[in-house]
Amino acid sequence: MKKFTVATLAASGLAAAILGLAVPADAVPTGPGNAQDTVNALEAQGYQVIVNRLGSTPLDQATVVAVRPGQTYSRSDSGAPGAGNDLITTVTGKTVYIDVR
């Protein structure tokens, strides 16, 4: 029974990690640019951006080292306009962490 529980937990964790990492990957701007451009683009897409600096370089001269997913906040209710009797889930906020150097 213990082996089954461990395998189930491992599979669940792996699936959550894959799904969680897929969301910000689509949101990250591609091409040349600096960290400030990346922050601006992510904020324009509705993300709350939390910057982790590695050093003291200004954002307009820094480069992005990593982008990691943060918490997504949502609510579900049936009171949304046009929902009828259906339950509608609305994303109310989403966070992404970026590491810059």
MARSE-157889 format. One record per residue (C-alpha): residue number from 1; residue in one letter; x, y, z. Coordinates in steps of 0.2 Angstrom, whole numbers, padded with zeros to 4 digits. Example, Ala and Ser with C-alpha at 12.3 -4.5 7.8 and 13.67 -1.06 7.14 Angstrom:
REM residues 2
{k: 1	r: a	east: 0062	north: -0022	up: 0039};
{k: 2	r: s	east: 0068	north: -0005	up: 0036};
REM end
This chain:
REM residues 101
{k: 1	r: m	east: 0000	north: 0000	up: 0000};
{k: 2	r: k	east: 0014	north: 0012	up: 0004};
{k: 3	r: k	east: 0022	north: 0009	up: -0013};
{k: 4	r: f	east: 0006	north: 0014	up: -0022};
{k: 5	r: t	east: 0004	north: 0030	up: -0011};
{k: 6	r: v	east: 0021	north: 0035	up: -0015};
{k: 7	r: a	east: 0019	north: 0032	up: -0034};
{k: 8	r: t	east: 0003	north: 0041	up: -0034};
{k: 9	r: l	east: 0010	north: 0056	up: -0025};
{k: 10	r: a	east: 0025	north: 0056	up: -0037};
{k: 11	r: a	east: 0014	north: 0055	up: -0052};
{k: 12	r: s	east: 0003	north: 0069	up: -0046};
{k: 13	r: g	east: 0018	north: 0080	up: -0042};
{k: 14	r: l	east: 0026	north: 0078	up: -0059};
{k: 15	r: a	east: 0010	north: 0082	up: -0068};
{k: 16	r: a	east: 0007	north: 0098	up: -0057};
{k: 17	r: a	east: 0025	north: 0103	up: -0061};
{k: 18	r: i	east: 0023	north: 0101	up: -0080};
{k: 19	r: l	east: 0007	north: 0110	up: -0080};
{k: 20	r: g	east: 0013	north: 0124	up: -0069};
{k: 21	r: l	east: 0028	north: 0127	up: -0079};
{k: 22	r: a	east: 0019	north: 0127	up: -0095};
{k: 23	r: v	east: 0009	north: 0143	up: -0092};
{k: 24	r: p	east: 0023	north: 0156	up: -0090};
{k: 25	r: a	east: 0033	north: 0149	up: -0104};
{k: 26	r: d	east: 0019	north: 0155	up: -0116};
{k: 27	r: a	east: 0019	north: 0172	up: -0108};
{k: 28	r: v	east: 0038	north: 0176	up: -0109};
{k: 29	r: p	east: 0043	north: 0188	up: -0123};
{k: 30	r: t	east: 0055	north: 0181	up: -0135};
{k: 31	r: g	east: 0069	north: 0190	up: -0145};
{k: 32	r: p	east: 0082	north: 0203	up: -0139};
{k: 33	r: g	east: 0078	north: 0214	up: -0125};
{k: 34	r: n	east: 0082	north: 0218	up: -0108};
{k: 35	r: a	east: 0074	north: 0214	up: -0091};
{k: 36	r: q	east: 0063	north: 0229	up: -0091};
{k: 37	r: d	east: 0055	north: 0225	up: -0108};
{k: 38	r: t	east: 0051	north: 0207	up: -0101};
{k: 39	r: v	east: 0043	north: 0215	up: -0085};
{k: 40	r: n	east: 0033	north: 0227	up: -0096};
{k: 41	r: a	east: 0027	north: 0213	up: -0108};
{k: 42	r: l	east: 0022	north: 0202	up: -0093};
{k: 43	r: e	east: 0013	north: 0216	up: -0084};
{k: 44	r: a	east: 0004	north: 0220	up: -0101};
{k: 45	r: q	east: -0002	north: 0202	up: -0101};
{k: 46	r: g	east: -0010	north: 0204	up: -0084};
{k: 47	r: y	east: 0004	north: 0196	up: -0073};
{k: 48	r: q	east: 0010	north: 0203	up: -0056};
{k: 49	r: v	east: 0028	north: 0202	up: -0059};
{k: 50	r: i	east: 0040	north: 0199	up: -0044};
{k: 51	r: v	east: 0058	north: 0202	up: -0049};
{k: 52	r: n	east: 0073	north: 0193	up: -0040};
{k: 53	r: r	east: 0089	north: 0203	up: -0043};
{k: 54	r: l	east: 0106	north: 0194	up: -0044};
{k: 55	r: g	east: 0117	north: 0210	up: -0042};
{k: 56	r: s	east: 0113	north: 0228	up: -0043};
{k: 57	r: t	east: 0112	north: 0231	up: -0062};
{k: 58	r: p	east: 0097	north: 0242	up: -0067};
{k: 59	r: l	east: 0083	north: 0233	up: -0075};
{k: 60	r: d	east: 0085	north: 0241	up: -0092};
{k: 61	r: q	east: 0103	north: 0234	up: -0093};
{k: 62	r: a	east: 0100	north: 0217	up: -0085};
{k: 63	r: t	east: 0096	north: 0201	up: -0093};
{k: 64	r: v	east: 0082	north: 0188	up: -0088};
{k: 65	r: v	east: 0090	north: 0172	up: -0081};
{k: 66	r: a	east: 0074	north: 0163	up: -0077};
{k: 67	r: v	east: 0055	north: 0164	up: -0077};
{k: 68	r: r	east: 0045	north: 0154	up: -0064};
{k: 69	r: p	east: 0026	north: 0152	up: -0061};
{k: 70	r: g	east: 0018	north: 0160	up: -0046};
{k: 71	r: q	east: 0001	north: 0158	up: -0039};
{k: 72	r: t	east: -0015	north: 0160	up: -0049};
{k: 73	r: y	east: -0030	north: 0166	up: -0041};
{k: 74	r: s	east: -0048	north: 0162	up: -0047};
{k: 75	r: r	east: -0065	north: 0162	up: -0041};
{k: 76	r: s	east: -0080	north: 0151	up: -0047};
{k: 77	r: d	east: -0098	north: 0157	up: -0046};
{k: 78	r: s	east: -0114	north: 0156	up: -0055};
{k: 79	r: g	east: -0118	north: 0174	up: -0054};
{k: 80	r: a	east: -0108	north: 0179	up: -0069};
{k: 81	r: p	east: -0118	north: 0188	up: -0083};
{k: 82	r: g	east: -0124	north: 0175	up: -0096};
{k: 83	r: a	east: -0119	north: 0160	up: -0085};
{k: 84	r: g	east: -0137	north: 0154	up: -0083};
{k: 85	r: n	east: -0136	north: 0139	up: -0071};
{k: 86	r: d	east: -0117	north: 0135	up: -0076};
{k: 87	r: l	east: -0103	north: 0138	up: -0064};
{k: 88	r: i	east: -0090	north: 0150	up: -0072};
{k: 89	r: t	east: -0072	north: 0151	up: -0066};
{k: 90	r: t	east: -0064	north: 0168	up: -0068};
{k: 91	r: v	east: -0045	north: 0171	up: -0065};
{k: 92	r: t	east: -0043	north: 0186	up: -0054};
{k: 93	r: g	east: -0025	north: 0187	up: -0053};
{k: 94	r: k	east: -0009	north: 0179	up: -0058};
{k: 95	r: t	east: 0009	north: 0180	up: -0053};
{k: 96	r: v	east: 0026	north: 0176	up: -0061};
{k: 97	r: y	east: 0043	north: 0177	up: -0054};
{k: 98	r: i	east: 0058	north: 0182	up: -0064};
{k: 99	r: d	east: 0077	north: 0181	up: -0060};
{k: 100	r: v	east: 0088	north: 0195	up: -0068};
{k: 101	r: r	east: 0106	north: 0197	up: -0068};
REM end
